[in-house]
Amino acid sequence: MTNKPLRLESVKLADVESARRRLAGLPLCAPMVRLDFDCPNVEIFLKLECLQPIRSFKIRGAGNAMAAARAELVAEGVSTASAGNMAQGVAWHAQRLRVPCSVYVPDNAPETKLAAIARLGGSIVRVSHSDWWQILEAGGDLGQEGLFVHPVEDREVIAGNGTVGLEIAEELPDADAVIVPYGGGGLACGIAIAMRAVMPGIQIYVAEPETAAGFATAMQSGGPVDADFEYSFIDGAGSRRVLTGIWPLVSRLVDKCITVSVAQVASALRLLIERNAVVAEGAGALSVAAAINGKLRKPSARKLKVVCVVTGGNIDPADVATVLNGGIPKR
């Protein structure tokens, strides 16, 4: 096993551009559309990563990490530790390359995502949530053969994620801000690295659920500490604690963290479905919830142009039904 995270702070625009060349034709250039909702202070645009082949942006980082690694290493097999979407990204590319794939998942991983991993040929290894977190903190150094793709603390994963930022900059060069759902921090870092290089004035915000605001708590405390944590249907974002390795980079790149309630996320998800026919998972709707709930106001002669990254769309159909009926899915 190899590929422990190294020198995350050294990821530059050139790395993101290299990732874009490696990924040409594999992930979609996800479309951007205007949210059909009149918000008093902001004009909201949706970057629809939920339309990727695995319905998540994770196809980008996983693909770049595997393409950048030595071919003989990848041929021995690939693995990752993921609650769902990175697992699908790694498994999708493994299936394409015809190499074995194993995935370490926490015992609370949603069945919808586990079923998708299995469909893609991934071998699922269930571990306790604490053991899963230890795998992430240790960088995936499990003593086995092949390539471990860390879902967050990996230079090539971050660079692959950054291709989202390049596309946003090209599609909406006058954007004022981008809101990124915060799970592990790798997407926010990649987008910030890319966009700050080509749009120096851009504001990078992240969004977390109030019930799992590990990054917001770290920002208040000056570093990673345990936060109050409660499971919710927003399984792809939020955490009890920020990963130690990503903190120095993400704390420097992110301008603000916005926390929203689980009810606000459910409402944003319903809005996406009803107004734009966009089906997002809870984490994917976090950015929209942050944008529409009045936390971006500032004196301005015009509305702010804000891009909300809709990171994924892997949601249980029963949860969709609950949301459309005005409820909040339970966990």
Sequence and secondary structure as in RCSB ss.txt:
>XXXX:A:sequence
MTNKPLRLESVKLADVESARRRLAGLPLCAPMVRLDFDCPNVEIFLKLECLQPIRSFKIRGAGNAMAAARAELVA
EGVSTASAGNMAQGVAWHAQRLRVPCSVYVPDNAPETKLAAIARLGGSIVRVSHSDWWQILEAGGDLGQEGLFVH
PVEDREVIAGNGTVGLEIAEELPDADAVIVPYGGGGLACGIAIAMRAVMPGIQIYVAEPETAAGFATAMQSGGPV
DADFEYSFIDGAGSRRVLTGIWPLVSRLVDKCITVSVAQVASALRLLIERNAVVAEGAGALSVAAAINGKLRKPS
ARKLKVVCVVTGGNIDPADVATVLNGGIPKR
>XXXX:A:secstr
 B     GGG  HHHHHHHHHHTTTSS    EEE S   SSEEEEEEEGGGSTTSBTHHHHHHHHHHHS HHHHH
T EEEE SSHHHHHHHHHHHHHT  EEEEEETT  HHHHHHHHHTT EEEEE HHHHHHHHHTTT  S SSEE  
SSS HHHHHHHHHHHHHHHHH TT  EEEEE SSSHHHHHHHHHHHHH TT EEEEEEEGGGBHHHHHHHHTS  
       S TTS BSS  TTTHHHHHHH  EEEEE HHHHHHHHHHHHHHH     HHHHHHHHHHHTT S    
SS EEEEEEE B    HHHHHHHHTT     
